[in-house]
């Protein structure tokens, strides 16, 4: 399914004076493209559709509330009209260093690397919690690195729970939100 929104990504770049670089990857609801704004690398994330406007709004609001060096930065939110369709897109900081999963695929991390990464992630999770939020999908694929390979960054707030608002999770689901094997047992 990858690159199904590539024409839209290129059209967004053309309209906003951005430089299209390449397709990066996709998740369940969005495709990500590497772009440049002036000389700064950015990630352009385009929603395939907005099946749950409330959840999408909650994701965006959570990212805007968080301001921490170990949490992905949301720089812009907008909509784009293309051939009678409306697309929601985000521009975020571009993290070129891959995911924690990528790093683990080449072997175990040293104890000092685990400590250094762990301390920063604990601080980021505390920041999220101080904003009355629960990420609910922290896993190696949602921990990325930029040019600084020692600085982990938590991304993908698509399942965020805002404790000050009503839950959006359907109670009839077989298990709660998150990724089995990484989710807390009480979510499952």
C-alpha positions in Angstrom: 0.0 0.0 0.0 3.0 2.3 0.5 3.3 5.5 -1.6 -0.5 5.6 -2.3 -0.4 9.3 -1.3 2.8 10.2 -3.2 1.0 12.4 -5.7 -0.7 14.3 -2.8 2.7 14.7 -1.0 4.2 16.2 -4.2 1.2 18.5 -4.7 1.4 19.7 -1.1 5.1 20.4 -1.6 4.5 22.3 -4.8 1.7 24.4 -3.2 3.7 25.3 0.0 7.1 25.7 -1.6 8.6 22.6 0.0 11.0 20.2 -1.6 9.9 16.6 -2.0 12.7 14.1 -1.1 11.3 10.6 -0.8 8.7 8.2 0.7 9.8 7.1 4.2 7.1 4.7 5.5 3.6 4.1 6.5 1.5 3.3 9.6 -2.0 2.2 10.0 -3.5 5.7 9.2 -0.8 7.8 7.7 2.0 7.8 5.1 5.3 9.7 5.8 7.5 11.5 3.4 10.9 13.2 3.7 10.7 16.8 2.6 12.7 20.0 3.0 11.5 23.3 4.2 14.1 25.8 3.3 17.2 23.7 4.1 15.6 21.9 7.1 14.6 18.3 6.7 11.0 17.6 7.8 8.6 14.7 7.9 5.3 15.2 6.0 2.6 12.9 7.4 -0.6 12.6 5.4 -3.7 10.9 6.8 -5.2 8.4 4.4 -8.6 9.3 5.9 -9.8 10.6 9.2 -12.0 7.7 10.5 -12.0 9.1 14.0 -11.9 12.9 14.0 -11.9 12.9 17.8 -8.9 10.6 18.0 -7.0 12.6 15.4 -7.8 15.8 17.2 -6.7 14.3 20.5 -3.4 13.1 18.9 -2.7 16.6 17.5 -3.6 18.4 20.7 -1.4 16.0 22.8 1.6 16.6 20.5 1.0 20.4 20.7 0.9 20.3 24.5 4.2 18.4 24.8 7.4 20.4 24.5 10.3 18.1 25.3 13.5 17.2 23.5 12.7 13.5 23.6 9.1 13.9 22.1 8.5 14.3 18.4 7.8 18.0 17.6 4.7 18.8 15.6 5.5 21.9 13.5 2.4 22.4 11.4 -1.1 21.0 10.9 -3.2 21.8 7.8 -5.6 20.4 5.2 -5.1 20.1 1.5 -7.7 19.9 -1.2 -6.8 17.6 -4.1 -9.2 16.4 -6.8 -12.3 17.0 -4.7 -10.8 15.3 -1.7 -9.6 16.8 1.5 -6.4 15.5 3.2 -5.2 16.3 6.7 -1.4 16.5 6.9 1.2 17.2 9.6 4.7 18.5 9.3 7.0 17.2 12.0 10.7 17.2 12.8 12.5 14.7 10.6 14.2 11.9 12.5 16.8 10.4 10.2 18.4 8.0 12.7 15.9 5.2 12.4 13.9 3.4 15.1 15.0 1.6 18.2 13.8 -1.6 16.4 16.4 -0.8 13.7 19.2 -0.5 16.2 18.2 -3.6 18.1 18.2 -5.6 14.8 21.9 -5.4 14.7 22.4 -6.7 18.2 21.9 -5.9 21.9 22.7 -2.5 23.3 25.4 -2.0 25.9 24.4 -1.4 29.5 25.6 2.2 29.2 23.5 2.7 26.1 20.4 1.3 27.7 20.9 3.5 30.8 21.5 6.7 28.6 18.4 6.0 26.5 16.3 4.8 29.4 16.9 7.9 31.5 15.8 10.2 28.6 12.7 8.1 27.9 11.7 8.1 31.6 12.0 11.9 31.5 9.9 12.1 28.4 7.2 9.8 29.8 7.1 11.9 33.0 6.6 15.0 30.8 3.7 13.2 29.0 2.2 12.2 32.3 2.5 15.7 33.7 0.2 16.9 30.9 -2.4 14.3 32.0 -1.7 12.1 29.0 -0.9 8.4 28.5 0.9 7.5 25.3 -0.3 3.9 25.3 1.9 2.6 22.4 5.5 3.0 23.5 7.5 0.3 21.7 10.8 0.1 19.8 9.1 1.2 16.5 7.8 4.4 18.2 11.2 5.4 19.5 13.2 7.1 16.9 16.6 8.9 16.7 17.7 12.0 14.8 21.2 12.8 13.8 22.1 12.4 17.5 22.1 8.7 17.9 22.1 9.0 21.7 18.9 11.0 21.8 15.7 8.9 21.7 12.5 10.6 20.6 9.0 9.2 21.3 6.7 9.5 18.3 3.2 8.4 17.2 0.6 9.8 19.6 -2.3 8.1 17.6 -3.5 6.1 20.7 -2.9 8.8 23.3 -5.3 8.9 26.2 -6.1 12.3 27.6 -7.1 11.6 31.2 -9.0 14.9 31.5 -11.4 13.9 28.7 -13.8 11.0 28.1 -12.1 7.8 26.8 -12.5 7.1 23.1 -11.7 3.4 23.4 -14.5 1.1 22.5 -15.3 -1.2 25.5 -16.3 -4.1 23.3 -12.8 -4.6 21.8 -11.1 -7.9 22.6 -8.1 -5.9 24.0 -7.4 -2.3 24.7 -5.3 0.0 22.6 -1.6 -0.6 22.1 0.6 -3.3 20.6 0.3 -6.8 22.2 3.7 -7.8 23.7 4.4 -4.1 24.5 1.1 -3.0 26.1 0.6 -3.0 29.8 -1.3 -6.1 30.9 -4.2 -4.0 32.2 -4.7 -2.6 28.7 -5.1 -6.1 27.3 
